């Protein structure tokens, strides 16, 4: 996978929100909304930590490419 750079232009709406399924959102809704930019920004470190540890999602780990995309988005300042 090519490395991602600052100019890649990741956005929450186009690149991050689609990583979360409706059932992921529904299971986490009591804590925060995975489809809501502000909620994901506020809880981004906890979300990525839960994904890396395997606590989330409950039905199987994310592929490394998806985790890398989420981490890059966080590292890039969490652009909307």
PyMOL Python script that loads the backbone (N, CA, C, O; Angstrom):
from pymol import cmd

cmd.read_pdbstr("""\
ATOM      1  N   UNK A   1       0.846  -1.180   0.000  1.00  0.00           N
ATOM      2  CA  UNK A   1       0.000   0.000   0.000  1.00  0.00           C
ATOM      3  C   UNK A   1       0.883   1.232   0.000  1.00  0.00           C
ATOM      4  O   UNK A   1       1.792   1.328   0.825  1.00  0.00           O
ATOM      5  N   UNK A   2       0.646   2.183  -0.902  1.00  0.00           N
ATOM      6  CA  UNK A   2       1.467   3.398  -0.909  1.00  0.00           C
ATOM      7  C   UNK A   2       1.249   4.199   0.357  1.00  0.00           C
ATOM      8  O   UNK A   2       0.173   4.170   0.955  1.00  0.00           O
ATOM      9  N   UNK A   3       2.280   4.909   0.753  1.00  0.00           N
ATOM     10  CA  UNK A   3       2.139   5.714   1.968  1.00  0.00           C
ATOM     11  C   UNK A   3       1.260   6.920   1.690  1.00  0.00           C
ATOM     12  O   UNK A   3       1.237   7.463   0.585  1.00  0.00           O
ATOM     13  N   UNK A   4       0.552   7.312   2.708  1.00  0.00           N
ATOM     14  CA  UNK A   4      -0.339   8.462   2.593  1.00  0.00           C
ATOM     15  C   UNK A   4       0.403   9.706   3.022  1.00  0.00           C
ATOM     16  O   UNK A   4       1.131   9.688   4.015  1.00  0.00           O
ATOM     17  N   UNK A   5       0.227  10.772   2.294  1.00  0.00           N
ATOM     18  CA  UNK A   5       0.876  12.030   2.621  1.00  0.00           C
ATOM     19  C   UNK A   5      -0.121  13.096   2.993  1.00  0.00           C
ATOM     20  O   UNK A   5      -1.329  12.881   2.897  1.00  0.00           O
ATOM     21  N   UNK A   6       0.367  14.241   3.416  1.00  0.00           N
ATOM     22  CA  UNK A   6      -0.494  15.336   3.864  1.00  0.00           C
ATOM     23  C   UNK A   6      -1.503  15.763   2.803  1.00  0.00           C
ATOM     24  O   UNK A   6      -2.609  16.186   3.141  1.00  0.00           O
ATOM     25  N   UNK A   7      -1.143  15.659   1.537  1.00  0.00           N
ATOM     26  CA  UNK A   7      -2.027  16.140   0.476  1.00  0.00           C
ATOM     27  C   UNK A   7      -3.071  15.144   0.028  1.00  0.00           C
ATOM     28  O   UNK A   7      -3.739  15.370  -0.981  1.00  0.00           O
ATOM     29  N   UNK A   8      -3.230  14.053   0.744  1.00  0.00           N
ATOM     30  CA  UNK A   8      -4.160  13.022   0.309  1.00  0.00           C
ATOM     31  C   UNK A   8      -5.619  13.423   0.457  1.00  0.00           C
ATOM     32  O   UNK A   8      -6.487  12.849  -0.201  1.00  0.00           O
ATOM     33  N   UNK A   9      -5.897  14.387   1.299  1.00  0.00           N
ATOM     34  CA  UNK A   9      -7.242  14.922   1.413  1.00  0.00           C
ATOM     35  C   UNK A   9      -8.282  13.967   1.969  1.00  0.00           C
ATOM     36  O   UNK A   9      -9.414  13.950   1.484  1.00  0.00           O
ATOM     37  N   UNK A  10      -7.938  13.180   2.961  1.00  0.00           N
ATOM     38  CA  UNK A  10      -8.941  12.344   3.599  1.00  0.00           C
ATOM     39  C   UNK A  10     -10.000  13.229   4.251  1.00  0.00           C
ATOM     40  O   UNK A  10      -9.695  14.291   4.793  1.00  0.00           O
ATOM     41  N   UNK A  11     -11.226  12.778   4.189  1.00  0.00           N
ATOM     42  CA  UNK A  11     -12.295  13.506   4.869  1.00  0.00           C
ATOM     43  C   UNK A  11     -13.158  12.515   5.638  1.00  0.00           C
ATOM     44  O   UNK A  11     -13.245  11.341   5.276  1.00  0.00           O
ATOM     45  N   UNK A  12     -13.789  12.993   6.691  1.00  0.00           N
ATOM     46  CA  UNK A  12     -14.653  12.131   7.483  1.00  0.00           C
ATOM     47  C   UNK A  12     -15.791  11.590   6.632  1.00  0.00           C
ATOM     48  O   UNK A  12     -16.019  10.382   6.586  1.00  0.00           O
ATOM     49  N   UNK A  13     -16.494  12.470   5.970  1.00  0.00           N
ATOM     50  CA  UNK A  13     -17.699  12.087   5.231  1.00  0.00           C
ATOM     51  C   UNK A  13     -17.391  11.076   4.131  1.00  0.00           C
ATOM     52  O   UNK A  13     -18.105  10.083   3.988  1.00  0.00           O
ATOM     53  N   UNK A  14     -16.363  11.313   3.373  1.00  0.00           N
ATOM     54  CA  UNK A  14     -16.056  10.477   2.210  1.00  0.00           C
ATOM     55  C   UNK A  14     -15.257   9.219   2.574  1.00  0.00           C
ATOM     56  O   UNK A  14     -15.494   8.155   2.004  1.00  0.00           O
ATOM     57  N   UNK A  15     -14.311   9.332   3.518  1.00  0.00           N
ATOM     58  CA  UNK A  15     -13.355   8.252   3.749  1.00  0.00           C
ATOM     59  C   UNK A  15     -13.502   7.510   5.068  1.00  0.00           C
ATOM     60  O   UNK A  15     -13.224   6.312   5.124  1.00  0.00           O
ATOM     61  N   UNK A  16     -13.928   8.181   6.126  1.00  0.00           N
ATOM     62  CA  UNK A  16     -13.951   7.564   7.457  1.00  0.00           C
ATOM     63  C   UNK A  16     -15.331   7.023   7.819  1.00  0.00           C
ATOM     64  O   UNK A  16     -15.455   5.873   8.238  1.00  0.00           O
ATOM     65  N   UNK A  17     -16.346   7.828   7.664  1.00  0.00           N
ATOM     66  CA  UNK A  17     -17.705   7.378   8.003  1.00  0.00           C
ATOM     67  C   UNK A  17     -18.072   6.064   7.304  1.00  0.00           C
ATOM     68  O   UNK A  17     -18.674   5.203   7.945  1.00  0.00           O
ATOM     69  N   UNK A  18     -17.739   5.868   6.025  1.00  0.00           N
ATOM     70  CA  UNK A  18     -18.085   4.604   5.365  1.00  0.00           C
ATOM     71  C   UNK A  18     -17.375   3.370   5.945  1.00  0.00           C
ATOM     72  O   UNK A  18     -17.785   2.242   5.673  1.00  0.00           O
ATOM     73  N   UNK A  19     -16.326   3.572   6.733  1.00  0.00           N
ATOM     74  CA  UNK A  19     -15.656   2.438   7.364  1.00  0.00           C
ATOM     75  C   UNK A  19     -16.537   1.791   8.434  1.00  0.00           C
ATOM     76  O   UNK A  19     -16.388   0.607   8.738  1.00  0.00           O
ATOM     77  N   UNK A  20     -17.452   2.573   9.001  1.00  0.00           N
ATOM     78  CA  UNK A  20     -18.329   2.084  10.064  1.00  0.00           C
ATOM     79  C   UNK A  20     -19.646   1.607   9.475  1.00  0.00           C
ATOM     80  O   UNK A  20     -20.266   2.294   8.663  1.00  0.00           O
ATOM     81  N   UNK A  21     -20.059   0.433   9.893  1.00  0.00           N
ATOM     82  CA  UNK A  21     -21.324  -0.133   9.420  1.00  0.00           C
ATOM     83  C   UNK A  21     -22.468   0.331  10.318  1.00  0.00           C
ATOM     84  O   UNK A  21     -22.238   0.787  11.438  1.00  0.00           O
ATOM     85  N   UNK A  22     -23.686   0.214   9.830  1.00  0.00           N
ATOM     86  CA  UNK A  22     -24.854   0.591  10.624  1.00  0.00           C
ATOM     87  C   UNK A  22     -24.898  -0.199  11.923  1.00  0.00           C
ATOM     88  O   UNK A  22     -25.242   0.353  12.968  1.00  0.00           O
ATOM     89  N   UNK A  23     -24.557  -1.481  11.876  1.00  0.00           N
ATOM     90  CA  UNK A  23     -24.605  -2.273  13.113  1.00  0.00           C
ATOM     91  C   UNK A  23     -23.511  -1.848  14.092  1.00  0.00           C
ATOM     92  O   UNK A  23     -23.692  -1.981  15.302  1.00  0.00           O
ATOM     93  N   UNK A  24     -22.361  -1.333  13.589  1.00  0.00           N
ATOM     94  CA  UNK A  24     -21.330  -0.788  14.481  1.00  0.00           C
ATOM     95  C   UNK A  24     -21.879   0.448  15.189  1.00  0.00           C
ATOM     96  O   UNK A  24     -21.739   0.611  16.402  1.00  0.00           O
ATOM     97  N   UNK A  25     -22.502   1.306  14.398  1.00  0.00           N
ATOM     98  CA  UNK A  25     -23.086   2.533  14.950  1.00  0.00           C
ATOM     99  C   UNK A  25     -24.131   2.197  16.005  1.00  0.00           C
ATOM    100  O   UNK A  25     -24.115   2.746  17.106  1.00  0.00           O
ATOM    101  N   UNK A  26     -25.035   1.293  15.658  1.00  0.00           N
ATOM    102  CA  UNK A  26     -26.119   0.940  16.571  1.00  0.00           C
ATOM    103  C   UNK A  26     -25.586   0.390  17.893  1.00  0.00           C
ATOM    104  O   UNK A  26     -26.131   0.695  18.953  1.00  0.00           O
ATOM    105  N   UNK A  27     -24.528  -0.416  17.838  1.00  0.00           N
ATOM    106  CA  UNK A  27     -24.011  -1.012  19.067  1.00  0.00           C
ATOM    107  C   UNK A  27     -23.276  -0.004  19.946  1.00  0.00           C
ATOM    108  O   UNK A  27     -23.145  -0.227  21.149  1.00  0.00           O
ATOM    109  N   UNK A  28     -22.793   1.102  19.375  1.00  0.00           N
ATOM    110  CA  UNK A  28     -22.047   2.107  20.130  1.00  0.00           C
ATOM    111  C   UNK A  28     -22.869   3.347  20.449  1.00  0.00           C
ATOM    112  O   UNK A  28     -22.374   4.245  21.131  1.00  0.00           O
ATOM    113  N   UNK A  29     -24.097   3.423  19.980  1.00  0.00           N
ATOM    114  CA  UNK A  29     -24.897   4.643  20.059  1.00  0.00           C
ATOM    115  C   UNK A  29     -25.119   5.150  21.482  1.00  0.00           C
ATOM    116  O   UNK A  29     -25.293   6.352  21.684  1.00  0.00           O
ATOM    117  N   UNK A  30     -25.117   4.264  22.462  1.00  0.00           N
ATOM    118  CA  UNK A  30     -25.289   4.715  23.845  1.00  0.00           C
ATOM    119  C   UNK A  30     -24.106   5.557  24.312  1.00  0.00           C
ATOM    120  O   UNK A  30     -24.256   6.409  25.188  1.00  0.00           O
ATOM    121  N   UNK A  31     -22.924   5.322  23.726  1.00  0.00           N
ATOM    122  CA  UNK A  31     -21.714   6.064  24.120  1.00  0.00           C
ATOM    123  C   UNK A  31     -21.441   7.246  23.195  1.00  0.00           C
ATOM    124  O   UNK A  31     -21.139   8.345  23.661  1.00  0.00           O
ATOM    125  N   UNK A  32     -21.547   7.022  21.887  1.00  0.00           N
ATOM    126  CA  UNK A  32     -21.316   8.062  20.876  1.00  0.00           C
ATOM    127  C   UNK A  32     -21.817   7.559  19.532  1.00  0.00           C
ATOM    128  O   UNK A  32     -22.092   6.371  19.360  1.00  0.00           O
ATOM    129  N   UNK A  33     -21.931   8.475  18.590  1.00  0.00           N
ATOM    130  CA  UNK A  33     -22.469   8.180  17.267  1.00  0.00           C
ATOM    131  C   UNK A  33     -21.324   8.085  16.260  1.00  0.00           C
ATOM    132  O   UNK A  33     -20.684   9.092  15.956  1.00  0.00           O
ATOM    133  N   UNK A  34     -21.062   6.891  15.743  1.00  0.00           N
ATOM    134  CA  UNK A  34     -19.984   6.697  14.778  1.00  0.00           C
ATOM    135  C   UNK A  34     -20.251   7.367  13.433  1.00  0.00           C
ATOM    136  O   UNK A  34     -19.341   7.471  12.611  1.00  0.00           O
ATOM    137  N   UNK A  35     -21.468   7.819  13.194  1.00  0.00           N
ATOM    138  CA  UNK A  35     -21.790   8.527  11.960  1.00  0.00           C
ATOM    139  C   UNK A  35     -21.738  10.045  12.144  1.00  0.00           C
ATOM    140  O   UNK A  35     -21.999  10.791  11.200  1.00  0.00           O
ATOM    141  N   UNK A  36     -21.408  10.502  13.338  1.00  0.00           N
ATOM    142  CA  UNK A  36     -21.367  11.929  13.645  1.00  0.00           C
ATOM    143  C   UNK A  36     -19.920  12.399  13.755  1.00  0.00           C
ATOM    144  O   UNK A  36     -19.161  11.911  14.592  1.00  0.00           O
ATOM    145  N   UNK A  37     -19.547  13.347  12.902  1.00  0.00           N
ATOM    146  CA  UNK A  37     -18.172  13.844  12.862  1.00  0.00           C
ATOM    147  C   UNK A  37     -17.690  14.287  14.240  1.00  0.00           C
ATOM    148  O   UNK A  37     -16.620  13.864  14.677  1.00  0.00           O
ATOM    149  N   UNK A  38     -18.450  15.124  14.929  1.00  0.00           N
ATOM    150  CA  UNK A  38     -18.016  15.663  16.224  1.00  0.00           C
ATOM    151  C   UNK A  38     -17.800  14.552  17.250  1.00  0.00           C
ATOM    152  O   UNK A  38     -16.838  14.601  18.016  1.00  0.00           O
ATOM    153  N   UNK A  39     -18.672  13.560  17.273  1.00  0.00           N
ATOM    154  CA  UNK A  39     -18.518  12.448  18.206  1.00  0.00           C
ATOM    155  C   UNK A  39     -17.274  11.622  17.892  1.00  0.00           C
ATOM    156  O   UNK A  39     -16.531  11.246  18.798  1.00  0.00           O
ATOM    157  N   UNK A  40     -17.049  11.344  16.626  1.00  0.00           N
ATOM    158  CA  UNK A  40     -15.871  10.547  16.243  1.00  0.00           C
ATOM    159  C   UNK A  40     -14.594  11.324  16.540  1.00  0.00           C
ATOM    160  O   UNK A  40     -13.619  10.739  17.011  1.00  0.00           O
ATOM    161  N   UNK A  41     -14.579  12.627  16.275  1.00  0.00           N
ATOM    162  CA  UNK A  41     -13.408  13.444  16.604  1.00  0.00           C
ATOM    163  C   UNK A  41     -13.127  13.391  18.101  1.00  0.00           C
ATOM    164  O   UNK A  41     -11.986  13.194  18.518  1.00  0.00           O
ATOM    165  N   UNK A  42     -14.162  13.565  18.897  1.00  0.00           N
ATOM    166  CA  UNK A  42     -13.994  13.576  20.354  1.00  0.00           C
ATOM    167  C   UNK A  42     -13.477  12.247  20.894  1.00  0.00           C
ATOM    168  O   UNK A  42     -12.712  12.222  21.858  1.00  0.00           O
ATOM    169  N   UNK A  43     -13.887  11.151  20.282  1.00  0.00           N
ATOM    170  CA  UNK A  43     -13.544   9.820  20.781  1.00  0.00           C
ATOM    171  C   UNK A  43     -12.568   9.069  19.872  1.00  0.00           C
ATOM    172  O   UNK A  43     -12.419   7.854  20.001  1.00  0.00           O
ATOM    173  N   UNK A  44     -11.909   9.771  18.962  1.00  0.00           N
ATOM    174  CA  UNK A  44     -11.064   9.123  17.947  1.00  0.00           C
ATOM    175  C   UNK A  44      -9.992   8.218  18.540  1.00  0.00           C
ATOM    176  O   UNK A  44      -9.812   7.094  18.073  1.00  0.00           O
ATOM    177  N   UNK A  45      -9.285   8.681  19.550  1.00  0.00           N
ATOM    178  CA  UNK A  45      -8.220   7.864  20.130  1.00  0.00           C
ATOM    179  C   UNK A  45      -8.773   6.595  20.773  1.00  0.00           C
ATOM    180  O   UNK A  45      -8.172   5.529  20.650  1.00  0.00           O
ATOM    181  N   UNK A  46      -9.900   6.698  21.450  1.00  0.00           N
ATOM    182  CA  UNK A  46     -10.530   5.526  22.063  1.00  0.00           C
ATOM    183  C   UNK A  46     -11.044   4.568  20.987  1.00  0.00           C
ATOM    184  O   UNK A  46     -10.942   3.351  21.139  1.00  0.00           O
ATOM    185  N   UNK A  47     -11.591   5.109  19.912  1.00  0.00           N
ATOM    186  CA  UNK A  47     -12.105   4.274  18.821  1.00  0.00           C
ATOM    187  C   UNK A  47     -10.969   3.486  18.191  1.00  0.00           C
ATOM    188  O   UNK A  47     -11.071   2.268  18.041  1.00  0.00           O
ATOM    189  N   UNK A  48      -9.897   4.156  17.824  1.00  0.00           N
ATOM    190  CA  UNK A  48      -8.787   3.452  17.183  1.00  0.00           C
ATOM    191  C   UNK A  48      -8.148   2.464  18.156  1.00  0.00           C
ATOM    192  O   UNK A  48      -7.714   1.388  17.744  1.00  0.00           O
ATOM    193  N   UNK A  49      -8.084   2.811  19.423  1.00  0.00           N
ATOM    194  CA  UNK A  49      -7.560   1.886  20.429  1.00  0.00           C
ATOM    195  C   UNK A  49      -8.406   0.633  20.545  1.00  0.00           C
ATOM    196  O   UNK A  49      -7.875  -0.473  20.638  1.00  0.00           O
ATOM    197  N   UNK A  50      -9.724   0.803  20.540  1.00  0.00           N
ATOM    198  CA  UNK A  50     -10.639  -0.341  20.607  1.00  0.00           C
ATOM    199  C   UNK A  50     -10.546  -1.208  19.358  1.00  0.00           C
ATOM    200  O   UNK A  50     -10.638  -2.433  19.438  1.00  0.00           O
ATOM    201  N   UNK A  51     -10.365  -0.573  18.210  1.00  0.00           N
ATOM    202  CA  UNK A  51     -10.211  -1.326  16.967  1.00  0.00           C
ATOM    203  C   UNK A  51      -8.901  -2.114  16.967  1.00  0.00           C
ATOM    204  O   UNK A  51      -8.876  -3.280  16.574  1.00  0.00           O
ATOM    205  N   UNK A  52      -7.822  -1.482  17.405  1.00  0.00           N
ATOM    206  CA  UNK A  52      -6.510  -2.154  17.430  1.00  0.00           C
ATOM    207  C   UNK A  52      -6.488  -3.308  18.430  1.00  0.00           C
ATOM    208  O   UNK A  52      -5.842  -4.326  18.182  1.00  0.00           O
ATOM    209  N   UNK A  53      -7.180  -3.160  19.546  1.00  0.00           N
ATOM    210  CA  UNK A  53      -7.182  -4.206  20.574  1.00  0.00           C
ATOM    211  C   UNK A  53      -8.153  -5.344  20.252  1.00  0.00           C
ATOM    212  O   UNK A  53      -8.102  -6.400  20.883  1.00  0.00           O
ATOM    213  N   UNK A  54      -9.027  -5.134  19.283  1.00  0.00           N
ATOM    214  CA  UNK A  54     -10.001  -6.152  18.922  1.00  0.00           C
ATOM    215  C   UNK A  54     -11.311  -6.066  19.684  1.00  0.00           C
ATOM    216  O   UNK A  54     -12.190  -6.907  19.493  1.00  0.00           O
ATOM    217  N   UNK A  55     -11.458  -5.068  20.542  1.00  0.00           N
ATOM    218  CA  UNK A  55     -12.714  -4.889  21.276  1.00  0.00           C
ATOM    219  C   UNK A  55     -13.840  -4.439  20.343  1.00  0.00           C
ATOM    220  O   UNK A  55     -15.018  -4.665  20.621  1.00  0.00           O
ATOM    221  N   UNK A  56     -13.472  -3.819  19.266  1.00  0.00           N
ATOM    222  CA  UNK A  56     -14.431  -3.270  18.324  1.00  0.00           C
ATOM    223  C   UNK A  56     -13.957  -3.636  16.921  1.00  0.00           C
ATOM    224  O   UNK A  56     -12.750  -3.597  16.682  1.00  0.00           O
ATOM    225  N   UNK A  57     -14.801  -3.977  16.010  1.00  0.00           N
ATOM    226  CA  UNK A  57     -16.173  -4.426  16.206  1.00  0.00           C
ATOM    227  C   UNK A  57     -16.189  -5.825  16.817  1.00  0.00           C
ATOM    228  O   UNK A  57     -15.180  -6.531  16.825  1.00  0.00           O
ATOM    229  N   UNK A  58     -17.326  -6.196  17.314  1.00  0.00           N
ATOM    230  CA  UNK A  58     -17.412  -7.457  18.064  1.00  0.00           C
ATOM    231  C   UNK A  58     -17.410  -8.687  17.159  1.00  0.00           C
ATOM    232  O   UNK A  58     -17.273  -9.807  17.651  1.00  0.00           O
ATOM    233  N   UNK A  59     -17.561  -8.502  15.847  1.00  0.00           N
ATOM    234  CA  UNK A  59     -17.658  -9.667  14.960  1.00  0.00           C
ATOM    235  C   UNK A  59     -16.427  -9.895  14.093  1.00  0.00           C
ATOM    236  O   UNK A  59     -16.498 -10.638  13.113  1.00  0.00           O
ATOM    237  N   UNK A  60     -15.307  -9.277  14.430  1.00  0.00           N
ATOM    238  CA  UNK A  60     -14.080  -9.519  13.674  1.00  0.00           C
ATOM    239  C   UNK A  60     -13.261  -8.262  13.491  1.00  0.00           C
ATOM    240  O   UNK A  60     -13.799  -7.157  13.422  1.00  0.00           O
ATOM    241  N   UNK A  61     -11.969  -8.440  13.414  1.00  0.00           N
ATOM    242  CA  UNK A  61     -11.041  -7.309  13.319  1.00  0.00           C
ATOM    243  C   UNK A  61     -11.121  -6.619  11.961  1.00  0.00           C
ATOM    244  O   UNK A  61     -11.446  -7.237  10.947  1.00  0.00           O
ATOM    245  N   UNK A  62     -10.817  -5.331  11.969  1.00  0.00           N
ATOM    246  CA  UNK A  62     -10.710  -4.569  10.729  1.00  0.00           C
ATOM    247  C   UNK A  62      -9.446  -4.976   9.989  1.00  0.00           C
ATOM    248  O   UNK A  62      -8.456  -5.350  10.617  1.00  0.00           O
ATOM    249  N   UNK A  63      -9.465  -4.909   8.670  1.00  0.00           N
ATOM    250  CA  UNK A  63      -8.234  -5.092   7.905  1.00  0.00           C
ATOM    251  C   UNK A  63      -7.238  -3.964   8.228  1.00  0.00           C
ATOM    252  O   UNK A  63      -7.634  -2.847   8.561  1.00  0.00           O
ATOM    253  N   UNK A  64      -5.963  -4.276   8.123  1.00  0.00           N
ATOM    254  CA  UNK A  64      -4.915  -3.298   8.437  1.00  0.00           C
ATOM    255  C   UNK A  64      -5.078  -2.010   7.627  1.00  0.00           C
ATOM    256  O   UNK A  64      -4.828  -0.923   8.148  1.00  0.00           O
ATOM    257  N   UNK A  65      -5.488  -2.113   6.372  1.00  0.00           N
ATOM    258  CA  UNK A  65      -5.635  -0.920   5.532  1.00  0.00           C
ATOM    259  C   UNK A  65      -6.677   0.041   6.092  1.00  0.00           C
ATOM    260  O   UNK A  65      -6.497   1.256   6.018  1.00  0.00           O
ATOM    261  N   UNK A  66      -7.760  -0.488   6.649  1.00  0.00           N
ATOM    262  CA  UNK A  66      -8.784   0.374   7.235  1.00  0.00           C
ATOM    263  C   UNK A  66      -8.258   1.052   8.503  1.00  0.00           C
ATOM    264  O   UNK A  66      -8.486   2.243   8.717  1.00  0.00           O
ATOM    265  N   UNK A  67      -7.561   0.293   9.332  1.00  0.00           N
ATOM    266  CA  UNK A  67      -6.965   0.880  10.538  1.00  0.00           C
ATOM    267  C   UNK A  67      -5.963   1.967  10.172  1.00  0.00           C
ATOM    268  O   UNK A  67      -5.926   3.027  10.797  1.00  0.00           O
ATOM    269  N   UNK A  68      -5.156   1.694   9.158  1.00  0.00           N
ATOM    270  CA  UNK A  68      -4.163   2.684   8.718  1.00  0.00           C
ATOM    271  C   UNK A  68      -4.835   3.955   8.215  1.00  0.00           C
ATOM    272  O   UNK A  68      -4.361   5.059   8.482  1.00  0.00           O
ATOM    273  N   UNK A  69      -5.936   3.800   7.488  1.00  0.00           N
ATOM    274  CA  UNK A  69      -6.666   4.971   6.975  1.00  0.00           C
ATOM    275  C   UNK A  69      -7.204   5.806   8.130  1.00  0.00           C
ATOM    276  O   UNK A  69      -7.069   7.029   8.130  1.00  0.00           O
ATOM    277  N   UNK A  70      -7.817   5.146   9.117  1.00  0.00           N
ATOM    278  CA  UNK A  70      -8.353   5.861  10.277  1.00  0.00           C
ATOM    279  C   UNK A  70      -7.229   6.561  11.038  1.00  0.00           C
ATOM    280  O   UNK A  70      -7.374   7.720  11.427  1.00  0.00           O
ATOM    281  N   UNK A  71      -6.122   5.875  11.251  1.00  0.00           N
ATOM    282  CA  UNK A  71      -5.003   6.473  11.974  1.00  0.00           C
ATOM    283  C   UNK A  71      -4.426   7.657  11.213  1.00  0.00           C
ATOM    284  O   UNK A  71      -4.078   8.672  11.818  1.00  0.00           O
ATOM    285  N   UNK A  72      -4.320   7.541   9.906  1.00  0.00           N
ATOM    286  CA  UNK A  72      -3.814   8.654   9.094  1.00  0.00           C
ATOM    287  C   UNK A  72      -4.738   9.855   9.176  1.00  0.00           C
ATOM    288  O   UNK A  72      -4.277  10.993   9.259  1.00  0.00           O
ATOM    289  N   UNK A  73      -6.031   9.609   9.154  1.00  0.00           N
ATOM    290  CA  UNK A  73      -7.020  10.688   9.286  1.00  0.00           C
ATOM    291  C   UNK A  73      -6.833  11.389  10.622  1.00  0.00           C
ATOM    292  O   UNK A  73      -6.852  12.619  10.679  1.00  0.00           O
ATOM    293  N   UNK A  74      -6.655  10.632  11.694  1.00  0.00           N
ATOM    294  CA  UNK A  74      -6.418  11.209  13.021  1.00  0.00           C
ATOM    295  C   UNK A  74      -5.127  12.020  13.015  1.00  0.00           C
ATOM    296  O   UNK A  74      -5.100  13.163  13.471  1.00  0.00           O
ATOM    297  N   UNK A  75      -4.059  11.422  12.496  1.00  0.00           N
ATOM    298  CA  UNK A  75      -2.751  12.074  12.463  1.00  0.00           C
ATOM    299  C   UNK A  75      -2.748  13.334  11.597  1.00  0.00           C
ATOM    300  O   UNK A  75      -1.924  14.227  11.793  1.00  0.00           O
ATOM    301  N   UNK A  76      -3.667  13.398  10.648  1.00  0.00           N
ATOM    302  CA  UNK A  76      -3.773  14.554   9.745  1.00  0.00           C
ATOM    303  C   UNK A  76      -4.645  15.665  10.305  1.00  0.00           C
ATOM    304  O   UNK A  76      -4.917  16.648   9.615  1.00  0.00           O
ATOM    305  N   UNK A  77      -5.083  15.520  11.547  1.00  0.00           N
ATOM    306  CA  UNK A  77      -5.878  16.571  12.172  1.00  0.00           C
ATOM    307  C   UNK A  77      -7.374  16.347  12.126  1.00  0.00           C
ATOM    308  O   UNK A  77      -8.141  17.249  12.461  1.00  0.00           O
ATOM    309  N   UNK A  78      -7.804  15.171  11.722  1.00  0.00           N
ATOM    310  CA  UNK A  78      -9.228  14.795  11.688  1.00  0.00           C
ATOM    311  C   UNK A  78     -10.058  15.739  10.812  1.00  0.00           C
ATOM    312  O   UNK A  78     -11.038  16.320  11.277  1.00  0.00           O
ATOM    313  N   UNK A  79      -9.661  15.888   9.542  1.00  0.00           N
ATOM    314  CA  UNK A  79     -10.412  16.803   8.668  1.00  0.00           C
ATOM    315  C   UNK A  79     -11.851  16.345   8.434  1.00  0.00           C
ATOM    316  O   UNK A  79     -12.138  15.155   8.311  1.00  0.00           O
ATOM    317  N   UNK A  80     -12.734  17.328   8.376  1.00  0.00           N
ATOM    318  CA  UNK A  80     -14.145  17.053   8.116  1.00  0.00           C
ATOM    319  C   UNK A  80     -14.311  16.589   6.684  1.00  0.00           C
ATOM    320  O   UNK A  80     -15.428  16.302   6.253  1.00  0.00           O
TER     321      UNK A  80
END
""", "prot")
cmd.dss("prot")
cmd.show_as("cartoon", "prot")
cmd.util.cbc("prot")
cmd.orient("prot")
